[in-house]
Amino acid sequence: MDTRSVDCLLVGGGPGGLTAATYLARFRRSVAIVDAGESRLQLIPLSRNIPGFPDGVPGRELHARMSAQAKAYGVEIIDGRVTACTQGSDGFRLQTTAGTFAARAVVLATGVDVTPPEMDGLETAIARGFIRYCPVCDGYEAIGSRIGVLGGRSGSIEEAHFLLTFSEDVTYLPMPDAPPLDGVQLRRAREAGIRIARGSCAGLALREDAIEVRLSSGDTLIFDTIYPCLGSQPRSSLAQTLGARISKDGELITDARLATNVAGLYAVGDVLHGLDQVASACGQAAIAAAAIHNALRERDRSR
């Protein structure tokens, strides 16, 4: 199969990848996106945090709009997955399920894998707002609700504290394998008014108008909204094979222009440490795209 050459290949077609591609195409760069169709944007029932949408916008609609915008400037969005990437003197060579690409620059907009709770009807629960993943995004929609926080890691209790911004009825629900809260965490939670469940979460069930949590103690609690805080894994393995620096949590480390320590390799969005927001990813993408265009101009000029 022939190798296709582009100025920049974007890995991931979420808001960060689509924004960077649109900017680069408008800079008259040859651009392609390889996307596995796993953007978390499409899981958002309705976001009211997106600038310009005062009544909110469904994630799928926003994704379709951003894809159409990129395509209008000549960006090709290719269904596929990058399986390998190597760096040479002239850029990168990427093996994908859709063919081989040579790219002078690469943008990783690969996002994260979020650990979901185990329950029947999870997709329905997400669509109806009974399961929510991001209190920054939609805590406002949970104002005054009965909120449960599923804790699966040492810092999960902090999400419960954050959610007190929106409701006084917040309960911390540890998972069976969650690290126990220490004395300081317990005292702070109780002083703040956070309830601590008696026993660990033994199961979730979707009701008609609420979500039910069964506890190991035998108790059953009812909530309007559950926020799972079970951890996530940045999709940074591709970058690591190239020698890119990562944090202790696996997030990619970049400079102010979103460049990694690997020349020509950039990253935007949730794969980085920071606020996992559509607006943040789009801002990072704009910075990265301008940096890539200018870097390629300088490279061409030096030749």
Buried (B, 14 or more C-beta within 10 A) or exposed (E): EEEBBBBBBBBBBBBBBBBBBBBBBBBEBBBBBBBBEBBBBBBBBBBEBBEEBEEBBBBBBBBEEBBEBBBEBBBBBBEBBBEEBEBEEEBBBBBBEBBEBBBBBBBBBBBBBBBEBEBEBBEEBBBEBBBBBBBEBBBEBBEEBBBBBBBBBEEBBBBBBBBBEBBEBBBBBBBEEBBEBEEEBBEBBEEEEBBBBEBBBBBBBBEEEBBBBBBBEEEEBEBBBBBBBBBBEBBBEBBEEBEBBBEEEBBBBBEEBBBBBBEBBBBBBBBBBEEBBBEBBBBBBBBBBBBBBEBBEEBEEEE
